[in-house]
Amino acid sequence: MSTISGGCSSPGCDKVVEQRLACPKCIKLGLKPSYYCSQKCFVDSYPVHKSLHSIAKQIQTKKASTTLLDMDDDANTNEDDGITCSLDATPGQKLSLPFWAREDQYYSFTGSLKPCLQSPKKVIPSHIARPDYANHSQGVSESEVRDRGTNKNIRVYKGEELENLRYSCQMGREVLDVAGRAIREGVTTDEIDRVVHEACIERSCYPSPLNYYQFPKSVCTSVNEVICHGIPDYREIKNGDIVNVDVTTFTRGYHGDLNETFLVGNVDDDGVKLVNTAYECLRKASNMIKPGTLYRDLGTVIHKTAAAQKCSVVRTYCGHGIGSLFHTAPNVPHYHKNKAKGIMKPGHVFTIEPMINLGGPGDVTWGDHWTAVTTDGKRSAQFEHTFLVTKDGYEILTARDDEPVMVWNRDLVQR
């Protein structure tokens, strides 16, 4: 699951954020912070940006009577929240637009994909250990907030803590493989979420996305023009779709993060090219991992690989350090000429997860305040691994058992 990159949130601005000027209203509402390169950019974009605050307030008001994680109940249901409906609802109800799109007559989508309603939120058994944000009313990770304010160094993992982190990554790999086998035409992304949720519980893992800054599901499913952070719902996967499944597991006190994009049925040549290019961007970047490599240099090889196929690289979201915290230092931008800080050292653990678009690099966020889509409605694809820097190279902590290095194999993602 990606984190916000160093790019300015103002539409059309491609400057790097260096002072981390954040929207104070977003922070007050417990939303993911939107960062700007200057006060001017913030002021100029605020008339549009503030609409997100109104949507967020409506969502929070509708959620006020419902606790996200009720350990004593099998499920939380809120039939009138405008976002969810029960599993036995009529097909027409399930395929309804959520209230934030339905009630705003001026809301427009950049492509053909539209959201549906979601199933009621799932719960986690009380015996499963959970991160600090799991029960927070706004999903805030207070440990991450403290880390951002005080941590100036990239953590080095070794010994028992590294073994626990490696185990969490292995569990994430298993869960993604289970989810991947469930993907096919006619299956809803909500069903993929159920599969992931249950696979996590079977392995005594907490699905890290659940309630992270109020993300409502256990996995991110991003279809076609969705770049990242897609929320599973009742929409059925269709022949020709490309579907990214982003899994993160938390167990033994550590997170393991990875994702893959799957080809469903007869995907056209551009779609296949896009998915292959996204894979190659990650593969070529991974080959640079070794002690002494600058984190900022990864973006250059990713940019060149994407540009060679006439694709573009999303700038808003980036890879990140991971371990006992879901997101921490270093930031790993995927675009060239970035100003990321840090040099790789043995024991560093981080994700690389380039988001590659068929069209331009621009993105906008839906009214659910999570789903990032391309501004031109063209498709986007992504692959992600969690990596460990070793003394003479790297280890893919989220690799398949028989895949110590990345090798493109379409059969692994074709459904």
N, C-alpha and C positions, 0 to 999 in steps of 0.2 A: 504494500500500500504506500503510495508515494506521499511525499511531503511537499509543502510549498517551496518553490525554488527562489532564487534571488531576483526574479524579474518583477517589474512594477505591475501592479494590478490594474492600472488605468488602461482602458482599451486603446490600442494603437501605440502605446509607449513600450519600447523595448530596452529601456535603460535598466541597469542592474541596481537593485536596492542595496545600499550600503549602510544606511542609518536605521533601517527597520522601522520606518514610520508607519504605525498601524492605525487602522480605524478604531477609535476608542469605543464606539457604539457596538461594533462586532464583539469586542472583548467583553463588554458589559453584558451582552446577551449570551455569552458563552459559545459564540460561533468561532469557526476557524478564522484567525486574523487575516485581514486583507492588508498587504503591505504596499507602500508607495515610495517612489524615489524622491519625491519632494512634496512640500505643502501645496504647491500649485497643482500638481497632478491630482492630489487628493481632492482639492476644492473643485477642480474642473469636472471630475468624474462623479462627485457626490450626488448630484441630482438623480442620476441613474442608479448609483450604488445603494442609495438609501431605501430603494424599493425592497431590497433583500431584508432590511430590518423589519419592514412591515410584515413580510411573509413569515419571517422567523417568529415574530410576536404572535401571529395567528396560530402557527404550528404549536408553539409552547403553550398557548392558552388552551388549545384543544387537547394537549397532552397532560394538562395540569392534574386531571383527576385520575391519571393512570400511572402507576409505578412501572418503570421499565423492566426491572428484574425482581419479580416477586417469587421468592424461594419456596413459598408454600403452595403456589398454584401451578397447574400444568401449563397454563397459558394466560396471557393478558389479552383481553378483547375489548375493543372500543369501537362499536359498530358505527358510530356517528362522527368519527373524527375526520372524515373526508380524505383519509389516506389509506386506511385498511378496511378490509371486509373479511368475513369468515370463509373458511375453506369450502363450506357448502353453499355459498352464495351463488346466485345465477351467473351464467357466463356474461350476461350484459352488465351486471354489477361489477364483476371482476375486471372487465375491460374498460370501465369508466375512467375518465381522467381524474387525478387527485384534485382537491379543491383549489390548490394554488394555481393550477392551470385552468380549471373549469370556471372559476369565479372571476378571473381576470380576462375580460374580453379582448384585451390588447396583447395577450401573451402569444408569442410566436416561437416556433421551433426552427432550428437551422436546417434540419433534414427531415426525412420521412419518419424517423423513429419518434414515438410518443410514449409517455409512461402510462402504466395502468395502476390500479390499486394493489396494495401489498397484503400479504397475510398478516394476522396478528403476530406480535413480537414473541419470540421464543425465549424460554428461560433456561438457566444453567443450574444443574443440581448443586446443592449447597456444599458437597464434598470437594468440588473442583476449585482449586486456587485460582484467584482472579487478579488482574492488575488494578491499580488504585482507581482508575476512572470507571470501572465496571458499575459501581453503585453510586457514583456522583450524579447529582440531579441534572447537571449540564454536560456530563461526560468529560469533564476536565481532568487531565492527568496532572495532578499537582506536583508529582515528582519530575515530570518533564518541564513544567514551568520553572521549578527551582533550578533544574539543570541548565536551562537557557540563560538564567540570570547569573549563574556562578561558574559554570564549566567553561574553561578556556582550552582544554586539551581533549584529544581523541583517546578514548579509553582503550587500554591494551588488555586483551583477554588471554588467560592462560590457566593451566591446571584444571581444577574441578569446575570452575565457572565456565571454562571453555567447553568442557565435556557436556555440561548441562545445556549450554547454548547449542552445541552440535546436535544434541538429542532433540531439542525443540525444532530445529530445522529439519531433522529427519521425519518428525511427526508431520510437519507442514508438507513435506514431499508426499508422504502417504495420503494425506487428506486431499491434496490436489489431484493425485492420481485417481482416487475414488471419484472425485467430482468430474474429472475428465471422462471417465467411463460412462457417466450418466448423461452426457451431452449428446443430443440428437434432435432431429427435426420433430417438433410437436411438444417437446418438454419445455416447461416454463422455467424462467430463471429463479422463480420462487422455489421450484422443486430442487434446483441446484443448491440453493441456500439450505434447504432441509437436509440434503445429503451431506453438505459440509458440516452443518451444525451437529448432526448425529455422529458423523465420523470423528469430530473433535471430542465429543463426550465419550465415545467408545475408547478413546486414547487418553482420557483424563486431561484433555487440553481445554483451555478457554479460547474461543475464536476471537482473536484480538480486535477485529473491526467493531464488534458488538458494543454499542454505546460509547465508542470513541468519539468524543465531541458530538454525541447523540446520533451517530450512525446507527440505523435501526436494524441492521441485519448482520449475519455472521460471515459474509463474504461479499466482495465486490464483483459484479458481473457487468461488463461493459461491451455493448453490442454495436457493431458497425461504426457510426459516427461518435459514439461515446468514447472519450479518451481514457478516462479513469473514473473510479468512485461511483460507478453505476449501482443503483439500488435494485436488488432482485424484486420482481413483481410478477403479476399473473400473465404477462405477455409470453406467448409461445415462441420458441426459437424456430426460425424459418429456414427452408432450403436456400443456400447462398449466403447466409449470415456468417460473419466472423464474430466470435464470442471470446472475450478475455475473462478469465477467472483468476481473481487475485486472492490468495489465501495467506493468512498469518495465524500462527498458533502460539499460544502462551502456555508453557508448562515448565515446572521446576524453576520458575522465576525468570524465564527468558522467552523472547519472541523469535520466531523464525518466519521469514517472509519470502514469497515467491509468486510468480504468475506466469501464465501461458495463454496464447491466443489460439483458438481452435477454428478450423475450417469446417463448416457444416454443409454437407451435401455438395452441390455443384457451385463452387465459388468461382467467379469469373477471374480472368487472367490478372487484372489489376489487383484484385483482392489477394490472390496468391502471392503476387509480387510484393505487396505491402507486408504481408505476414512474414515472408522470407526475409525481407529487408529489415524488419524490426528484430528478427532473430539474429541476423548478421551484425547489426549494430551492437547488440549485447555481446555477441561472441568476440568481435574484434576489440571491443573495449576490455573484455575480461583478459585478453592476451597481454594487456599492458600492466596488469596488476603484479607488482613486485615492490620490494622495499626501494624507496627513493623516487618512485613515480609521484608526480604532482597530481592531486585530485582534479585540478582544473584541466589537465591535459586529456582526460577521458572524453570531454566534450568535442574535442577537435576530430578525433577518429570517428566518433559517432556521426558528427555533421558530414564528414566526407563520405562515409558509407551511405548515408541517407541521400545526400545530394547526387551521388552517382546514379541513383535510381529515380531521380527527379521527385524525391519525397522530402518532407520537411520535418524538423525536430521541434516538439513542444518545449517552450521555455518556462512555463509557469510552474511545472512540477519537477521534482528531482529525486534522485536516490538519497540515501540517508544512512547514518550510523544506526545500528540496532543491537540489541542485547537485552539487558534488564529493562531498558526503555524501548518503547515502540519506535520513537523517532528521536535521534540525538545527533551530535557531531560524528562525522563530518557531513556537510551538505555535498551532494554529488550532482552538479548540473550536467545536463546532457548536450548542451549547445556549445558551439565554439566561442572563443574570446570571452569566456566567463571569468569571474574573479574569485573562484572558490579557494579557500585557504586550506593548507595542510599538505603534508607529505606522507606517503604510505610507509608504515612501519610494521614489522611482524607483530601479530596479535590484534591488529585493527580488523573490525568486522563491520561491513556495510553492504548496502544494496546498490545495484545498478539496474535501472528500469526505464530505458529510453522509450518514450511515447512518440511514434512515428506516424505522420499524416500523409495521405495521398495528395492533399491539397496544400493550403497554406498552414503555417504553424499556429494560427490564432485559436483561442478557446474562449468559451463563455460557460457560465454555470447556470443550470436550470434553477427553477424556483424552489426545489427541495434543498438547495444550498449545498449539494454534494455533487450531483452528476455534471461532470465536465464534458462538453461536446465541442466539436470543431465548429468554427464560425461559418465555414462554407458548406457544412453538411456532408463533407466527404469523409471517408472512413479513416479510422485510426487503429493501430495495432501496437502491441507491447509484449515484451518478455522480461522477466525479472528473476534474479538469483540473489541469495545472500552469500557473500564472499568473505573468506578469511585470508589475510595477508600472511604468508609463511616466509621463512628466512630466504628462500630462493624462488618464490613465485606466489602461488595462491592455491586455495582449496575451495571448491564450490560446495558450501555446506548444505545446499538444498538440491544437490544433483541426484539423479537416479543412481541406483547401485552400480550399474554398468556404464556410467557416463561421467568419467573423471574430468573430461574436457567436453566442450560443447561441439556437437556435430549435427548439422541440419538433417533431419529425417522427417519428411512430410507425413509419413505414415503415423508418427506419434501424435500429430495434431489434427489429422483428418478424421472426421466423424460422418 
